[in-house]
Amino acid sequence: MKPTLLLLAAGMGSRYGGLKQLDGLGPNGETIMDYSIYDAIQAGFGKIVFVIRKDFEAEFRTKILSKYEGHIPTELVFQGIDALPEGYNVPVGREKPWGTNHAVLMAKDVIKEPFCVINCDDFYNRDCFKVIGKFLSDLPEGSRNRYAMVGFRVGNTLSDNGTVARGICSKDAEGNLTDVVERTEIERHDGTVQYKDEQGKWVSVADSTPVSMNVWGFTPDYFDYSEAYFKEFLADPKNMTNLKAEFFIPLMVNKLIGEKTATVKVLDTTSKWFGVTYAADRQSVVDKIQTLINDGVYPAKLF
């Protein structure tokens, strides 16, 4: 069974200053998502599912979905702040969505096969999709509790225009993930990659250190775990009083790893990430895409 690609496209780009999901960066108005989907098709994925907000459905269908007709099946699911289990209500004053793993949960009724989760606004490059696509395609039918994460080399994931947030990963001797620690300020100082720790000190790490760029491979049993743990998350008073508390994918993954319920293989990739974390990144991304087209990696018009 061909794996499915699940794109998280519900978030506003607050630092970027707009709906960067719909920003045309390729020569024919292609979005970053278009390049991810093109690469996923090349890597053998069989279906695309988008998690979006209901309020930009019409624009999304017109600008995005229409171009994939005849290329790959697509589906839309919606992340809303009020998409909660029975018996739970949105806390008064909460405006922020419930986070990336809540977004994943929105697809539980439409995905019945191994699937890969990605951000819609990160340019991952083709090797990433080949690596995760092969892992998912090679899983025996009915597999459970065997997941994967593409571990980008941190030196391949930085911005020239400011710090970036990355999940720094640790793995065991078998190459399985043991921990993901979110570091919200990472940049290169004097040629060395460094992150700011809890005490505000800069800590150096090797360029090859694996980081999570939110490229995860799961089987459908992951939805059941997520549904159960989301109820625990909502039942915790501190998550209901903190109006910015979020149910992140690493929170769920760390729980499953810690309980030894699942293993998460860290897959290495040579792909170099780029993206539009800051508005100043935009032209650099346009230029990098054009270079890839000039080098014959992508056609000038994708779809």
C-alpha positions as CSV (number, residue, x, y, z in Angstrom):
1,M,0.0,0.0,0.0
2,K,1.4,3.4,-1.0
3,P,2.0,5.8,2.0
4,T,0.0,9.0,2.4
5,L,1.5,12.5,2.9
6,L,-0.2,14.6,5.6
7,L,0.6,18.3,5.3
8,L,0.1,20.6,8.3
9,A,-1.2,23.8,6.7
10,A,-3.4,25.4,9.3
11,G,-1.0,27.7,11.0
12,M,-0.5,31.4,10.2
13,G,3.1,32.5,9.6
14,S,3.4,35.0,12.4
15,R,7.1,35.8,12.0
16,Y,6.8,35.7,8.2
17,G,3.7,38.1,8.3
18,G,1.1,36.3,6.3
19,L,-0.2,33.1,4.8
20,K,3.1,31.7,3.5
21,Q,1.4,28.4,2.7
22,L,-0.1,30.2,-0.4
23,D,2.9,32.4,-1.3
24,G,4.1,31.7,-4.8
25,L,7.9,31.3,-4.8
26,G,8.5,29.3,-8.0
27,P,8.6,30.8,-11.5
28,N,5.0,29.9,-12.2
29,G,3.6,30.8,-8.7
30,E,4.5,27.4,-7.2
31,T,4.3,27.2,-3.4
32,I,6.8,25.3,-1.2
33,M,4.0,22.7,-0.7
34,D,4.0,22.1,-4.5
35,Y,7.6,21.1,-4.4
36,S,7.0,18.8,-1.4
37,I,4.1,17.1,-3.2
38,Y,6.1,16.8,-6.5
39,D,8.9,15.1,-4.5
40,A,6.5,12.9,-2.6
41,I,4.9,11.7,-5.9
42,Q,8.4,10.9,-7.2
43,A,9.1,9.0,-4.0
44,G,6.0,6.8,-4.4
45,F,3.4,8.4,-2.2
46,G,-0.2,7.7,-3.3
47,K,-2.4,10.3,-1.6
48,I,-2.2,13.8,-0.1
49,V,-4.2,15.0,2.9
50,F,-4.1,18.7,3.9
51,V,-5.0,20.0,7.4
52,I,-6.2,23.5,7.0
53,R,-8.4,26.1,8.7
54,K,-12.0,26.3,7.5
55,D,-11.7,30.0,7.0
56,F,-9.4,29.7,4.0
57,E,-10.9,26.6,2.4
58,A,-12.3,28.4,-0.7
59,E,-8.9,30.1,-1.5
60,F,-7.1,26.9,-0.8
61,R,-9.3,24.8,-3.1
62,T,-8.9,27.4,-5.9
63,K,-5.2,28.1,-5.6
64,I,-3.9,24.7,-4.4
65,L,-6.1,21.7,-4.8
66,S,-7.1,22.4,-8.4
67,K,-3.6,22.0,-9.7
68,Y,-3.2,18.4,-8.5
69,E,-6.2,17.0,-10.3
70,G,-5.1,14.1,-12.5
71,H,-1.7,13.9,-10.6
72,I,-2.6,12.5,-7.2
73,P,-5.7,12.0,-5.0
74,T,-6.2,14.8,-2.4
75,E,-8.4,15.3,0.7
76,L,-9.0,18.2,3.1
77,V,-9.5,18.0,6.8
78,F,-10.0,21.0,9.1
79,Q,-8.3,22.0,12.4
80,G,-10.5,24.2,14.6
81,I,-10.0,25.3,18.1
82,D,-13.3,23.7,19.1
83,A,-12.4,20.2,17.6
84,L,-12.3,18.6,21.1
85,P,-13.4,15.3,22.5
86,E,-16.9,15.0,24.0
87,G,-17.1,16.6,27.4
88,Y,-14.4,19.2,26.8
89,N,-14.9,22.9,26.0
90,V,-12.6,25.6,24.8
91,P,-11.3,27.7,27.7
92,V,-12.6,31.2,27.9
93,G,-10.1,33.5,26.2
94,R,-8.2,30.8,24.2
95,E,-7.5,31.8,20.6
96,K,-4.4,29.7,19.8
97,P,-4.9,26.3,18.0
98,W,-4.1,23.2,20.0
99,G,-0.8,22.3,18.3
100,T,0.7,20.0,15.7
101,N,-0.5,16.7,17.2
102,H,-4.0,18.0,17.4
103,A,-3.7,18.8,13.7
104,V,-2.6,15.3,13.0
105,L,-5.6,13.9,14.9
106,M,-7.9,15.8,12.4
107,A,-6.9,13.2,9.7
108,K,-7.8,10.1,11.7
109,D,-10.9,9.3,9.7
110,V,-9.3,9.6,6.3
111,I,-5.9,7.9,6.7
112,K,-5.9,4.1,7.0
113,E,-2.3,3.5,5.7
114,P,1.2,4.4,6.8
115,F,1.7,8.1,6.5
116,C,4.2,10.9,6.7
117,V,3.6,14.2,8.4
118,I,5.3,17.4,7.3
119,N,5.0,21.1,7.6
120,C,3.6,22.8,4.5
121,D,6.0,25.7,4.6
122,D,9.4,23.9,4.9
123,F,11.4,23.1,1.7
124,Y,12.7,19.6,2.6
125,N,14.3,18.6,-0.7
126,R,13.9,15.2,-2.5
127,D,16.1,12.9,-0.5
128,C,14.0,13.5,2.6
129,F,10.9,12.1,0.8
130,K,12.9,9.1,-0.7
131,V,14.1,8.2,2.8
132,I,10.8,8.3,4.6
133,G,8.9,6.9,1.7
134,K,11.1,3.8,1.6
135,F,10.7,3.3,5.3
136,L,6.9,3.5,5.2
137,S,6.6,1.4,2.0
138,D,8.8,-1.3,3.4
139,L,6.7,-1.8,6.6
140,P,5.0,-5.2,6.7
141,E,1.2,-4.9,6.3
142,G,-0.5,-4.3,9.6
143,S,2.6,-2.9,11.3
144,R,2.1,-1.1,14.6
145,N,4.4,0.8,16.9
146,R,7.2,1.1,14.4
147,Y,7.6,4.8,13.5
148,A,10.3,7.0,12.0
149,M,11.6,10.5,11.9
150,V,13.8,12.1,9.3
151,G,16.7,13.6,11.2
152,F,18.1,16.5,9.3
153,R,21.7,17.5,10.1
154,V,21.4,20.8,12.0
155,G,24.0,22.5,9.9
156,N,21.7,22.0,6.9
157,T,18.7,23.7,8.5
158,L,19.7,27.3,9.5
159,S,18.5,30.7,8.4
160,D,20.8,33.5,7.4
161,N,18.3,36.0,8.9
162,G,18.0,35.0,12.5
163,T,17.7,32.1,15.0
164,V,15.6,29.0,14.3
165,A,13.7,26.6,16.5
166,R,14.6,22.9,16.2
167,G,14.0,19.7,18.1
168,I,17.5,18.4,18.9
169,C,17.4,14.6,18.9
170,S,19.2,11.9,20.8
171,K,19.3,8.2,19.6
172,D,20.4,4.9,20.9
173,A,22.9,2.4,19.5
174,E,20.2,0.9,17.2
175,G,19.5,4.4,15.7
176,N,16.1,4.7,17.5
177,L,15.1,8.1,18.9
178,T,15.5,8.4,22.7
179,D,14.5,12.1,23.1
180,V,13.6,15.3,21.3
181,V,14.4,18.6,23.1
182,E,13.0,21.7,21.6
183,R,15.5,24.5,21.3
184,T,14.0,27.8,20.3
185,E,17.1,29.7,19.5
186,I,19.7,28.1,17.2
187,E,22.2,29.8,15.0
188,R,25.8,29.7,13.8
189,H,28.3,31.7,15.8
190,D,31.9,32.0,14.4
191,G,31.4,29.0,12.2
192,T,29.9,26.8,15.0
193,V,26.3,25.8,15.4
194,Q,25.0,26.8,18.9
195,Y,21.7,26.9,20.8
196,K,20.7,28.9,23.8
197,D,20.0,26.6,26.9
198,E,17.6,27.2,29.8
199,Q,20.1,29.4,31.6
200,G,20.6,31.6,28.5
201,K,24.1,30.1,27.8
202,W,25.1,29.2,24.2
203,V,25.9,25.5,23.8
204,S,27.9,24.2,20.8
205,V,26.8,21.2,18.8
206,A,28.2,19.4,15.8
207,D,26.9,20.3,12.3
208,S,25.8,16.6,11.9
209,T,23.6,16.6,15.0
210,P,20.1,15.3,14.0
211,V,17.2,17.7,14.5
212,S,13.5,17.2,13.9
213,M,12.1,19.3,11.1
214,N,8.7,17.8,11.8
215,V,9.0,14.9,9.2
216,W,7.5,11.9,10.9
217,G,6.4,8.5,9.7
218,F,3.5,6.8,11.5
219,T,1.1,3.9,11.1
220,P,-2.6,4.5,11.8
221,D,-2.4,3.1,15.4
222,Y,-0.8,6.5,16.2
223,F,-4.2,8.1,16.0
224,D,-5.5,6.0,18.8
225,Y,-2.6,6.8,21.1
226,S,-3.0,10.5,20.3
227,E,-6.7,10.5,20.9
228,A,-6.3,9.0,24.4
229,Y,-3.4,11.2,25.3
230,F,-5.1,14.4,24.1
231,K,-7.9,13.7,26.7
232,E,-5.2,13.4,29.4
233,F,-3.7,16.6,28.1
234,L,-7.0,18.4,28.4
235,A,-7.8,16.9,31.8
236,D,-4.6,18.5,33.2
237,P,-5.7,21.8,34.8
238,K,-2.4,23.6,33.8
239,N,-3.1,23.0,30.1
240,M,-6.6,24.5,30.4
241,T,-5.5,27.6,32.4
242,N,-2.5,28.2,30.1
243,L,-4.2,29.6,27.0
244,K,-1.1,28.9,24.9
245,A,-0.6,25.3,25.9
246,E,-0.1,23.1,22.8
247,F,-0.4,19.3,22.1
248,F,2.8,18.9,20.0
249,I,3.9,15.8,18.1
250,P,7.2,15.5,20.2
251,L,5.1,15.4,23.4
252,M,3.2,12.3,22.1
253,V,6.3,10.7,20.6
254,N,8.3,11.2,23.8
255,K,5.5,9.6,25.8
256,L,5.4,6.5,23.5
257,I,9.2,6.2,23.6
258,G,9.4,6.6,27.4
259,E,6.8,3.9,27.9
260,K,8.5,1.6,25.4
261,T,5.2,1.4,23.5
262,A,6.8,2.4,20.2
263,T,10.2,2.8,18.5
264,V,11.0,5.7,16.3
265,K,13.9,5.1,13.8
266,V,16.0,8.2,13.1
267,L,16.5,8.3,9.4
268,D,19.5,10.3,8.1
269,T,19.1,12.6,5.1
270,T,21.5,14.6,3.0
271,S,18.7,17.1,2.2
272,K,19.4,20.7,2.9
273,W,16.3,22.4,4.4
274,F,15.3,25.9,3.6
275,G,12.2,28.0,4.3
276,V,10.7,31.3,5.0
277,T,10.9,31.7,8.8
278,Y,11.4,35.5,8.3
279,A,10.2,37.7,5.5
280,A,13.8,38.4,4.7
281,D,14.2,34.7,3.8
282,R,11.8,35.0,0.9
283,Q,14.1,36.1,-1.9
284,S,16.8,33.6,-0.8
285,V,14.2,30.8,-1.2
286,V,13.1,32.1,-4.6
287,D,16.8,32.1,-5.7
288,K,17.5,28.6,-4.4
289,I,14.4,27.2,-6.2
290,Q,15.6,28.8,-9.4
291,T,19.0,27.2,-9.0
292,L,17.4,23.8,-8.6
293,I,15.4,24.4,-11.7
294,N,18.5,25.6,-13.6
295,D,20.3,22.4,-12.4
296,G,17.5,20.2,-13.8
297,V,16.2,19.0,-10.4
298,Y,12.7,20.4,-11.1
299,P,10.9,21.4,-14.2
300,A,10.1,25.1,-14.6
301,K,6.4,24.2,-14.2
302,L,5.5,21.4,-11.8
303,F,1.9,20.7,-12.5
